[in-house]
Amino acid sequence: MPSFYPVARVRAERLAALAALALLCTGCSKAPPPAPHPVDVATVIVHAQATSFPEDFVAQTEAINAVEIRPRVGGELVQRVPIEGEHVKAGQLLFVIDREPYIAALAQAKAGLAQSEAALVQSQRDLERAESLSKLDAVSQQELDAAVARNKANLASIEAGKGAVRAADLNLGFTTIASPIDGVVGRAQLRQGGMVTANSTLLTTIYQTDRMYVNFSISERRMLTLQRDLGRAPNQDVTTPPPFRVYLADGSLYPQIPKLNFIDPAVDTRTGTLAIRLEVDNPQHLLHAGQFARVQVSQQQDPNAIVLPQRAILDQQGQNYVWIVDADGKAQQREVHMGLRIGGDWQVQQGLKAGEVVIVDGVQRLKPGTPVKATPLVIPAPVVAPATPAGPAAPQASAIDRHPAKDDEARSRA
């Protein structure tokens, strides 16, 4: 037993050494992992540029003049001349109310005036006789005073008769209703044969639409910002047009440039907003009263703005960040603070500086430290459409918006 123990021990130690050597050789022969394949990304170089940040407001159009046509006398509507929606001139006949009752009233008023004139002639003769006899003491003072009073009463009756004739003549003239302005006839509210009530029944409305108002409201804070940016206060001259543009409901840009017409001197305490009114020409009658529109105000001119495509800005738990390419060609996250939006772009207020490279497309497969193969974002020139007849121009999108996003999945498969 003692003679075998040293031999067995030596053999065990040799086997352990051989196993350790084998493991060491195996570790030495393992090759290092291959470097990750760079991810294809589209990038833009950050640079400061002069940018105007517009702000949009919901607006509604209003005719520069809208006159409600209501009759000044009552009766039956016997004639309706204009066609709804047609243009009329000032003084053009619109409606006729039954004239016969007013012709009769005028004749009656004239007859009453004639009676008063005849009574005046008689009272003047009686007064002359009474004055002659009074000089001879042939009539009493009471009789003389009565003759004078009758003559004055007849004179007053004549004035009343003239007034009645004038009123009857006016009422007869009010039976024909003419347009007070040049404009477009609205919907007729009463058909021929209907009964109208004086100063009450609405017959139609005439809209003057060669120029239009565009009304919108802004908050007190925005108004202060607008005043600072435009360098004007509400009580200053409003003849110089600030940079306002009007967009229609379909998104098209209205070709006429509006000018500032009115700023309400008081803030609406119920809503905390200030009413603003623009005036714009409407030669093609594209605008109609009550139409919704969008007013764009150019403000906050920044001579050194940093602007990126909105798709380059990512959000994580309320924090905005972007992917940048560092000096080693690897992707890194950078937190940024954002400002105003302009079209498809977004202003970066803090977090970036000129010269840095920001990844726009291809961020789905990125992790901090991932090698990237950066390709400048290609912004194709806008396609020039053939000439078309004059009409409202569509709003121009930014160059970055016109470029479709690259297909990251297709690029990863490649």
C-alpha positions in Angstrom: 0.0 0.0 0.0 2.7 2.5 0.8 4.7 1.6 -2.3 1.7 2.4 -4.7 0.8 5.8 -3.2 3.6 7.9 -4.6 3.1 6.5 -8.1 -0.6 7.1 -8.2 -0.1 10.6 -6.8 2.4 11.4 -9.6 0.1 10.1 -12.2 -2.8 12.2 -10.9 -0.7 15.4 -10.9 0.4 14.7 -14.5 -3.2 14.3 -15.7 -4.2 17.5 -14.0 -1.4 19.4 -15.6 -2.2 18.0 -19.0 -5.9 19.0 -18.6 -4.9 22.5 -17.6 -2.6 22.7 -20.6 -5.3 21.6 -22.9 -7.8 24.2 -21.6 -5.1 26.9 -22.0 -4.4 25.9 -25.6 -8.1 25.8 -26.4 -8.5 29.4 -25.1 -5.6 30.6 -27.1 -7.0 29.2 -30.3 -10.4 31.0 -30.0 -10.6 33.8 -32.6 -11.9 37.4 -31.6 -15.5 38.3 -32.5 -15.9 40.2 -35.8 -16.6 43.9 -35.6 -20.3 44.8 -36.0 -21.3 45.8 -39.5 -21.9 49.6 -39.8 -25.5 50.7 -40.0 -26.5 52.7 -43.1 -28.0 56.1 -42.0 -29.0 59.4 -43.6 -27.6 62.4 -41.9 -27.6 66.2 -42.0 -25.0 68.6 -40.8 -26.2 71.1 -38.3 -25.8 74.8 -39.3 -27.4 78.0 -38.2 -29.6 79.9 -40.6 -31.9 82.9 -40.6 -35.4 81.5 -40.1 -38.9 83.0 -39.7 -41.2 80.9 -37.6 -44.9 81.3 -38.7 -47.8 80.7 -36.4 -51.3 79.6 -37.5 -54.6 80.8 -36.2 -58.2 79.6 -37.0 -60.1 82.4 -38.8 -63.4 83.1 -40.3 -64.3 85.3 -43.2 -66.9 88.1 -43.1 -68.3 90.3 -45.9 -67.0 93.8 -45.7 -70.6 95.0 -45.8 -73.7 92.9 -45.3 -77.1 94.7 -45.4 -80.3 93.0 -44.2 -83.2 93.9 -46.3 -86.3 94.5 -44.2 -89.5 96.3 -45.3 -90.4 99.6 -43.8 -94.1 99.1 -44.5 -96.3 96.0 -44.1 -98.5 94.2 -46.6 -98.5 91.5 -49.3 -95.3 90.8 -51.2 -96.4 91.0 -54.8 -93.1 91.0 -56.7 -89.6 89.6 -56.1 -87.2 90.8 -58.8 -83.7 89.4 -58.2 -82.5 85.9 -58.4 -80.8 84.4 -55.3 -77.0 84.6 -55.7 -76.9 87.1 -58.5 -75.0 90.4 -58.4 -77.0 93.6 -58.1 -76.2 97.3 -58.3 -77.0 100.0 -55.8 -80.6 101.2 -56.5 -81.6 98.1 -58.4 -85.2 97.0 -57.6 -85.5 94.0 -55.3 -89.0 93.6 -53.9 -92.4 95.3 -54.4 -95.1 95.3 -51.7 -98.8 95.8 -52.6 -99.1 99.5 -53.3 -102.9 99.9 -53.4 -103.5 100.5 -49.6 -100.8 103.2 -49.6 -102.1 104.9 -52.7 -105.5 105.1 -51.0 -103.8 106.4 -47.8 -102.0 109.1 -49.8 -105.3 110.2 -51.5 -107.0 110.4 -48.2 -104.1 112.5 -46.7 -104.3 114.9 -49.7 -108.1 115.2 -49.3 -107.6 116.1 -45.6 -105.1 118.7 -46.6 -107.5 120.2 -49.1 -110.2 120.4 -46.4 -107.8 122.2 -44.0 -106.8 124.7 -46.7 -110.5 125.5 -47.4 -111.2 125.9 -43.7 -108.2 128.3 -43.5 -109.5 130.5 -46.3 -112.9 130.8 -44.5 -111.2 131.5 -41.1 -109.0 134.2 -42.6 -112.1 136.0 -44.0 -113.9 135.7 -40.7 -110.8 137.1 -39.0 -110.6 140.1 -41.4 -114.3 140.9 -40.7 -113.9 140.7 -37.0 -110.9 142.9 -37.0 -112.8 145.6 -39.1 -115.9 145.5 -36.8 -113.7 145.6 -33.8 -112.3 148.9 -34.8 -116.0 150.2 -34.9 -116.7 148.5 -31.6 -119.3 146.3 -33.5 -118.1 143.0 -32.1 -116.9 142.0 -28.7 -113.4 141.2 -27.8 -114.4 137.6 -27.1 -115.7 137.2 -30.7 -112.4 138.6 -32.0 -110.3 136.3 -30.0 -112.4 133.3 -31.2 -111.8 134.3 -34.8 -108.1 134.6 -34.2 -108.0 131.1 -32.5 -109.9 129.5 -35.4 -107.5 130.9 -38.0 -104.5 129.6 -36.0 -106.1 126.2 -35.7 -106.6 126.0 -39.4 -103.0 127.0 -40.0 -101.9 124.2 -37.8 -104.3 121.8 -39.5 -102.7 122.6 -42.8 -99.2 121.8 -41.4 -100.6 118.5 -40.1 -102.2 117.8 -43.4 -98.9 118.4 -45.2 -97.1 116.0 -42.8 -99.8 113.4 -43.4 -99.4 113.7 -47.1 -95.6 113.5 -46.8 -95.9 110.3 -44.6 -98.3 108.7 -46.9 -96.1 109.5 -49.9 -93.1 108.0 -48.1 -95.0 104.9 -47.2 -96.0 104.5 -50.8 -92.4 104.8 -51.8 -91.4 102.2 -49.3 -93.5 99.7 -51.1 -90.7 99.4 -53.6 -87.4 98.1 -52.1 -84.1 98.7 -53.9 -80.6 97.5 -53.1 -78.6 100.0 -51.0 -75.2 98.7 -52.1 -73.5 96.8 -54.9 -73.3 93.1 -53.9 -74.6 89.6 -54.1 -78.2 88.7 -53.2 -78.5 86.1 -50.4 -81.2 83.5 -49.9 -84.8 84.9 -50.0 -86.6 84.4 -46.7 -90.1 85.1 -48.1 -91.8 84.0 -51.3 -94.1 86.1 -53.5 -97.6 86.3 -51.9 -96.3 86.2 -48.3 -97.2 88.9 -45.8 -94.5 91.1 -44.5 -94.4 93.1 -41.2 -92.9 96.6 -41.2 -89.4 96.8 -39.8 -89.5 93.1 -38.8 -89.6 90.6 -41.6 -86.2 89.7 -43.1 -86.5 89.5 -46.9 -82.9 88.8 -47.8 -79.3 90.0 -47.2 -77.0 91.7 -49.7 -73.3 90.9 -49.3 -70.6 93.1 -50.6 -67.8 90.6 -51.4 -65.3 92.5 -53.6 -63.3 92.8 -50.4 -63.5 90.6 -47.4 -62.7 90.7 -43.7 -60.8 87.8 -42.1 -61.4 87.6 -38.3 -59.3 85.7 -35.8 -58.3 85.9 -32.1 -55.0 85.4 -30.4 -54.1 85.2 -26.7 -52.6 88.0 -24.7 -49.2 86.3 -24.6 -49.1 85.7 -28.3 -50.3 89.3 -29.0 -47.3 90.6 -27.0 -45.0 88.4 -28.9 -46.5 89.5 -32.2 -46.1 93.2 -31.3 -42.5 92.7 -30.3 -41.7 90.7 -33.5 -43.5 93.1 -35.8 -42.3 96.2 -34.0 -45.8 97.7 -33.7 -48.4 98.4 -31.1 -52.2 98.3 -31.3 -52.5 102.1 -31.4 -50.0 102.6 -34.2 -50.7 103.2 -37.8 -52.3 100.1 -39.3 -51.8 101.0 -43.0 -48.5 99.1 -43.3 -49.4 95.4 -43.9 -47.5 92.9 -41.6 -46.7 89.5 -43.1 -50.0 87.8 -42.9 -51.1 85.0 -45.3 -54.5 83.3 -45.6 -54.9 79.6 -46.3 -58.3 78.2 -47.4 -60.1 75.2 -46.0 -58.5 72.8 -48.5 -55.0 74.0 -47.5 -54.4 76.1 -50.6 -52.7 79.5 -50.2 -55.1 82.4 -51.0 -53.2 84.5 -53.7 -54.1 88.0 -52.4 -52.0 89.4 -49.5 -54.2 90.7 -46.7 -53.5 93.8 -44.6 -54.2 94.5 -41.0 -57.5 96.4 -40.7 -58.3 96.4 -37.0 -57.0 95.4 -33.5 -59.6 95.4 -30.7 -58.4 97.8 -28.1 -59.8 95.6 -25.3 -59.2 92.0 -24.4 -62.2 89.7 -24.1 -62.2 89.0 -20.4 -64.3 85.8 -20.9 -61.7 84.1 -23.2 -58.5 86.1 -22.6 -58.1 86.8 -26.3 -57.8 89.8 -28.5 -59.7 90.1 -31.7 -57.8 91.0 -34.9 -59.3 91.7 -38.4 -57.6 91.6 -41.7 -58.9 93.0 -45.0 -58.2 91.2 -48.3 -59.3 91.7 -51.9 -61.6 89.2 -53.4 -61.6 89.8 -57.2 -62.4 86.2 -58.1 -65.0 85.8 -55.3 -63.2 82.7 -53.9 -64.1 83.9 -50.4 -67.6 83.7 -49.0 -69.0 85.1 -45.8 -68.7 82.8 -42.9 -66.0 80.6 -44.5 -63.4 79.1 -42.2 -59.8 79.8 -43.1 -56.3 79.7 -41.5 -54.2 82.8 -41.0 -50.5 82.4 -40.9 -48.4 85.1 -39.1 -44.7 85.2 -39.7 -43.0 86.0 -36.4 -40.0 85.4 -34.2 -37.3 86.0 -36.7 -34.2 84.1 -35.6 -31.0 84.9 -37.5 -29.2 81.9 -36.0 -31.8 79.2 -35.8 -30.9 75.5 -35.8 -33.7 73.6 -37.6 -34.0 69.8 -38.1 -36.6 67.6 -39.8 -39.2 66.5 -37.3 -38.6 62.8 -37.9 -35.0 63.2 -36.6 -36.4 64.2 -33.1 -37.3 61.3 -30.9 -39.2 61.3 -27.6 -38.5 59.2 -24.6 -40.6 59.7 -21.4 -41.2 63.4 -22.2 -37.6 64.1 -23.1 -36.5 64.9 -26.7 -33.3 63.5 -28.1 -31.4 63.0 -31.4 -28.8 60.6 -32.6 -25.5 62.1 -33.6 -22.4 60.7 -35.3 -19.3 61.2 -33.1 -15.7 61.7 -34.2 -15.2 57.9 -34.3 -18.1 57.3 -36.7 -20.4 55.9 -34.0 -23.9 56.7 -33.0 -24.6 58.5 -29.7 -27.7 59.9 -28.1 -28.0 63.6 -27.3 -30.7 65.3 -25.3 -32.1 68.4 -27.0 -34.6 71.1 -26.0 -37.1 72.0 -28.8 -38.7 75.3 -29.8 -41.2 76.2 -32.5 -42.3 74.1 -35.5 -42.2 75.3 -39.1 -43.8 73.1 -41.7 -42.1 69.7 -41.4 -39.1 71.1 -39.4 -38.5 71.8 -35.7 -36.3 74.4 -34.1 -33.6 73.1 -31.7 -33.1 75.6 -28.9 -30.5 73.7 -26.9 -28.3 70.6 -27.2 -26.7 71.0 -30.7 -24.1 73.3 -32.2 -23.1 74.0 -35.8 -21.0 71.4 -37.5 -22.4 68.4 -35.7 -23.8 65.5 -37.7 -27.4 64.4 -36.9 -28.9 61.1 -38.0 -32.3 61.6 -39.7 -33.2 58.2 -41.1 -32.1 54.7 -40.0 -32.3 55.2 -36.2 -34.4 52.1 -35.6 -31.4 49.8 -35.3 -29.1 52.1 -33.4 -27.6 51.7 -30.0 -25.1 53.9 -28.2 -21.7 53.2 -29.8 -23.1 51.5 -32.9 -20.8 52.1 -35.9 -22.7 53.9 -38.7 -22.1 54.5 -42.4 -23.3 58.1 -42.8 -24.8 59.2 -46.1 -25.9 62.9 -46.6 -29.7 63.2 -46.7 -30.7 63.8 -50.4 -33.3 66.5 -50.9 -34.5 66.4 -54.5 -35.4 69.6 -56.2 -39.2 70.2 -56.4 -40.8 69.1 -59.7 -41.9 72.0 -61.8 -45.5 71.4 -62.8 -46.7 72.7 -66.2 -48.4 76.1 -66.3 -52.0 76.1 -65.2 -54.7 78.7 -65.4 -54.6 81.4 -62.7 -56.0 80.2 -59.4 -55.2 79.8 -55.7 -51.7 78.7 -55.2 -51.1 75.7 -52.9 -48.9 76.2 -49.8 -45.3 75.2 -50.4 -43.9 72.5 -48.2 -40.4 72.6 -46.9 -37.7 70.9 -49.0 -37.2 68.3 -46.3 -41.0 67.5 -46.3 -41.0 66.9 -50.0 -38.3 64.2 -49.7 -39.9 60.8 -48.7 -38.3 59.0 -45.7 -35.9 56.2 -46.6 -36.9 52.6 -46.1 -34.8 51.5 -43.1 -36.0 47.9 -43.4 -35.0 47.6 -47.0 -31.7 49.1 -46.2 -31.2 46.6 -43.3 -32.0 43.7 -45.6 -29.5 45.0 -48.1 
